[in-house]
């Protein structure tokens, strides 16, 4: 039934990666803050003779763009925009601006043990550590401290005359995380095509639930993906997708569907005398 309805929410969005061996679920945006689907048609006028008005026109292009802003961050969104894969396993993370007070034996104990995971083409974790004095912001040269790890404890011994007992030292270093998800950003990767479905179900004033579903068979990410981190503000991320021709035998690029999924089960009653 193609009846009129009021859209009272944002719905959910699903993007499935198009792979040679079938489609795989990539990302579900179930916490959308906003979603916009733009359908555009570009037309050029055709002129002839001396008249000032066009005698006809020609459609030069059609496009569909989907832009959604999600309240929750997902590495799959990076994968969607950049074309990289998400992997899981061991990895190195950075501890930054870690403050320590120099003890009586001129040592500090790091909050995490220095990583023992050496990754290809990356700096050895033991060489990643840097120290600086908080009182003058000067870096302590690497030749003036030693790093020793025993079990899960890494101790740094500082041997510099300008570093006194009780000084605050700020450390930065790499430590190992056993269960880490990583989206590597590669120089030659491009966004891959995805199959997109958007669905919304909205309660109407007549008690019915009216649904709208938009399905586009091939889309590709474009535009800018931003991680907008601000003080005292929840960061959101936006994804923009541009439709591509899926080259299906039936010529379809997608569909927009309308249907009723249910009715209110609350009876229309009032408290009245029997």
VOVO-19105 format. One line per field, with one value per residue (C-alpha): residue number from 0; residue in one letter; x, y, z. Coordinates in nm, 2 decimals. Layout:
REM VOVO-19105
num = [NUM,...]
residu = [A,...]
east = [X,...]
north = [Y,...]
up = [Z,...]
END
This chain:
REM VOVO-19105
num = [0,1,2,3,4,5,6,7,8,9,10,11,12,13,14,15,16,17,18,19,20,21,22,23,24,25,26,27,28,29,30,31,32,33,34,35,36,37,38,39,40,41,42,43,44,45,46,47,48,49,50,51,52,53,54,55,56,57,58,59,60,61,62,63,64,65,66,67,68,69,70,71,72,73,74,75,76,77,78,79,80,81,82,83,84,85,86,87,88,89,90,91,92,93,94,95,96,97,98,99,100,101,102,103,104,105,106,107,108,109,110,111,112,113,114,115,116,117,118,119,120,121,122,123,124,125,126,127,128,129,130,131,132,133,134,135,136,137,138,139,140,141,142,143,144,145,146,147,148,149,150,151,152,153,154,155,156,157,158,159,160,161,162,163,164,165,166,167,168,169,170,171,172,173,174,175,176,177,178,179,180,181,182,183,184,185,186,187,188,189,190,191,192,193,194,195,196,197,198,199,200,201,202,203,204,205,206,207,208,209,210,211,212,213,214,215,216,217,218,219,220,221,222,223,224,225,226,227,228,229,230,231,232,233,234,235,236,237,238,239,240,241,242,243,244,245,246,247,248,249,250,251,252,253,254,255,256,257,258,259,260,261,262,263,264,265,266,267,268,269,270,271,272,273]
residu = [X,X,X,X,X,X,X,X,X,X,X,X,X,X,X,X,X,X,X,X,X,X,X,X,X,X,X,X,X,X,X,X,X,X,X,X,X,X,X,X,X,X,X,X,X,X,X,X,X,X,X,X,X,X,X,X,X,X,X,X,X,X,X,X,X,X,X,X,X,X,X,X,X,X,X,X,X,X,X,X,X,X,X,X,X,X,X,X,X,X,X,X,X,X,X,X,X,X,X,X,X,X,X,X,X,X,X,X,X,X,X,X,X,X,X,X,X,X,X,X,X,X,X,X,X,X,X,X,X,X,X,X,X,X,X,X,X,X,X,X,X,X,X,X,X,X,X,X,X,X,X,X,X,X,X,X,X,X,X,X,X,X,X,X,X,X,X,X,X,X,X,X,X,X,X,X,X,X,X,X,X,X,X,X,X,X,X,X,X,X,X,X,X,X,X,X,X,X,X,X,X,X,X,X,X,X,X,X,X,X,X,X,X,X,X,X,X,X,X,X,X,X,X,X,X,X,X,X,X,X,X,X,X,X,X,X,X,X,X,X,X,X,X,X,X,X,X,X,X,X,X,X,X,X,X,X,X,X,X,X,X,X,X,X,X,X,X,X,X,X,X,X,X,X]
east = [0.00,0.15,0.00,0.15,0.35,0.55,0.91,0.98,1.33,1.65,1.64,1.94,2.19,2.37,2.66,2.77,3.11,3.08,3.33,3.40,3.28,2.96,2.86,2.98,2.84,3.07,2.91,2.58,2.50,2.23,2.30,2.26,2.21,2.11,2.08,2.03,1.96,2.00,1.86,1.98,1.92,2.14,1.97,2.11,1.88,1.88,1.84,1.76,1.68,1.66,1.42,1.51,1.35,1.49,1.32,1.40,1.64,1.87,1.94,2.32,2.35,2.17,2.33,2.23,2.43,2.39,2.53,2.50,2.64,2.68,2.71,2.93,3.28,3.37,3.69,3.48,3.39,3.76,3.78,3.48,3.63,3.99,3.95,4.17,4.09,4.04,4.26,4.27,4.55,4.85,4.97,5.17,5.00,5.15,5.14,5.17,5.23,5.27,5.40,5.64,5.82,6.19,6.26,6.55,6.75,6.68,6.44,6.09,5.85,5.64,5.26,5.30,5.59,5.77,5.64,5.84,5.66,5.88,5.66,5.81,5.93,5.85,6.08,6.18,5.97,6.27,6.39,6.05,6.08,6.14,6.17,6.15,6.15,5.83,5.99,6.17,6.03,6.38,6.43,6.66,6.91,6.88,7.24,7.15,6.90,6.87,6.56,6.51,6.20,6.15,5.82,5.55,5.76,5.97,6.22,6.40,6.72,6.82,7.19,7.19,7.31,7.02,6.76,6.70,6.51,6.15,6.15,5.85,5.95,5.70,5.74,5.62,5.67,5.51,5.35,5.18,4.80,4.69,4.36,4.37,4.18,4.38,4.28,4.60,4.59,4.78,4.91,4.76,4.42,4.09,3.74,3.56,3.20,2.93,2.56,2.36,2.03,1.85,1.54,1.31,0.99,0.78,0.47,0.19,-0.09,-0.35,-0.17,0.00,0.37,0.48,0.81,1.04,1.34,1.60,1.83,2.12,2.31,2.65,2.79,3.14,3.27,3.37,3.42,3.58,3.57,3.64,3.71,3.59,3.73,3.66,3.66,3.34,3.18,3.08,3.26,3.06,3.17,3.01,3.01,2.92,2.84,2.80,2.60,2.77,2.61,2.60,2.57,2.28,2.11,1.77,1.92,1.82,2.05,1.83,1.48,1.27,1.00,0.70,0.49,0.30,0.46,0.21,-0.06,-0.10,-0.23,-0.37,-0.75,-0.92,-1.10,-1.18,-1.28,-1.66,-1.96,-2.08]
north = [0.00,0.32,0.53,0.85,0.81,1.03,0.93,0.97,0.84,0.74,0.36,0.13,0.09,-0.23,-0.24,-0.58,-0.61,-0.75,-1.03,-1.28,-1.57,-1.40,-1.10,-1.06,-0.84,-0.55,-0.28,-0.21,0.15,0.09,0.40,0.66,1.02,1.12,0.97,1.14,0.97,1.21,1.11,1.36,1.39,1.61,1.76,1.97,2.18,2.14,2.46,2.51,2.80,3.15,3.09,3.17,2.86,2.51,2.28,1.97,1.84,1.54,1.35,1.35,1.16,1.02,0.97,0.85,0.94,0.81,1.00,0.87,0.98,0.72,0.78,0.48,0.42,0.10,0.01,-0.13,0.22,0.29,-0.02,0.08,0.43,0.33,-0.02,-0.20,-0.52,-0.54,-0.80,-0.92,-1.05,-0.93,-0.58,-0.29,0.01,0.34,0.46,0.84,1.11,0.85,1.03,0.87,1.00,0.91,0.68,0.67,0.44,0.67,0.43,0.43,0.14,0.16,0.09,-0.17,-0.39,-0.29,-0.49,-0.80,-0.81,-0.71,-0.62,-0.60,-0.26,-0.10,0.03,-0.22,-0.16,-0.13,0.16,0.33,0.46,0.83,1.02,1.39,1.59,1.76,2.06,2.18,1.96,1.85,1.50,1.26,1.12,0.75,0.69,0.81,0.54,0.16,-0.05,-0.40,-0.62,-0.91,-1.09,-0.82,-0.54,-0.30,-0.09,0.22,0.32,0.69,0.79,1.16,1.43,1.67,1.41,1.42,1.19,1.31,1.45,1.37,1.20,1.16,0.84,0.73,0.37,0.07,-0.22,-0.54,-0.59,-0.95,-0.89,-0.59,-0.50,-0.32,-0.15,-0.10,0.20,0.11,0.34,0.16,0.05,0.19,0.17,-0.15,-0.17,-0.26,-0.37,-0.12,-0.17,0.09,0.01,0.22,0.12,0.41,0.41,0.63,0.81,0.56,0.28,0.12,0.06,0.18,0.06,0.20,0.01,0.13,-0.12,-0.03,-0.31,-0.15,0.16,0.29,0.52,0.88,1.21,1.26,1.03,1.23,1.12,1.44,1.42,1.72,1.79,1.71,1.60,1.26,1.20,1.09,0.97,1.02,0.79,0.89,0.63,0.69,0.45,0.25,0.05,-0.31,-0.42,-0.66,-0.84,-0.68,-0.33,-0.26,-0.05,-0.08,-0.03,0.16,-0.04,0.07,-0.17,-0.21,-0.43,-0.43,-0.25,-0.13,-0.41,-0.16,-0.15,0.19,0.19,0.43,0.37,0.40,0.29,-0.07]
up = [0.00,-0.11,0.16,0.31,0.63,0.87,0.91,1.29,1.33,1.16,1.13,1.08,0.80,0.69,0.44,0.31,0.13,-0.22,-0.25,-0.53,-0.31,-0.19,0.03,0.38,0.65,0.71,0.92,1.09,1.18,1.45,1.64,1.36,1.45,1.10,0.76,0.43,0.09,-0.20,-0.55,-0.82,-1.19,-1.41,-1.72,-2.00,-2.21,-2.59,-2.79,-3.16,-3.39,-3.26,-2.97,-2.62,-2.47,-2.48,-2.74,-2.54,-2.28,-2.23,-1.91,-1.86,-1.54,-1.23,-0.89,-0.54,-0.24,0.12,0.41,0.77,1.10,1.37,1.74,1.79,1.64,1.46,1.29,1.01,0.91,0.85,0.65,0.44,0.37,0.31,0.16,0.42,0.61,0.99,1.16,1.53,1.75,1.93,1.88,2.02,2.18,2.30,2.66,2.65,2.92,3.20,3.51,3.76,4.07,4.08,4.37,4.61,4.39,4.09,3.93,3.80,3.74,3.43,3.45,3.18,3.08,2.77,2.48,2.36,2.03,1.74,1.43,1.08,0.97,1.31,1.58,1.84,2.15,2.38,2.16,2.17,2.52,2.58,2.91,2.99,3.31,3.40,3.57,3.26,2.99,2.88,2.73,2.91,2.66,2.59,2.70,3.05,3.14,3.12,3.08,3.24,3.22,3.46,3.42,3.40,3.56,3.36,3.57,3.43,3.60,3.54,3.56,3.50,3.74,3.66,3.76,4.13,4.37,4.39,4.03,3.81,3.49,3.20,3.00,2.66,2.54,2.36,2.55,2.42,2.39,2.35,2.19,1.95,1.63,1.36,1.04,0.85,0.61,0.30,0.03,-0.27,-0.13,-0.26,-0.11,-0.21,-0.33,-0.08,-0.09,0.12,0.30,0.51,0.71,0.93,1.10,1.24,1.45,1.30,1.48,1.35,1.54,1.24,1.19,0.85,0.71,0.45,0.31,0.07,-0.10,-0.33,-0.49,-0.53,-0.36,-0.29,-0.01,-0.10,0.07,0.42,0.72,1.04,1.40,1.56,1.91,2.13,2.50,2.69,2.36,2.23,1.89,1.59,1.25,0.91,0.61,0.26,-0.01,-0.38,-0.59,-0.87,-1.16,-1.04,-1.40,-1.33,-1.62,-1.51,-1.51,-1.15,-0.93,-0.62,-0.48,-0.23,-0.06,0.15,0.36,0.69,0.94,1.22,1.42,1.77,2.00,2.25,2.24,2.22,2.56,2.84,3.20,3.18,3.39,3.33]
END
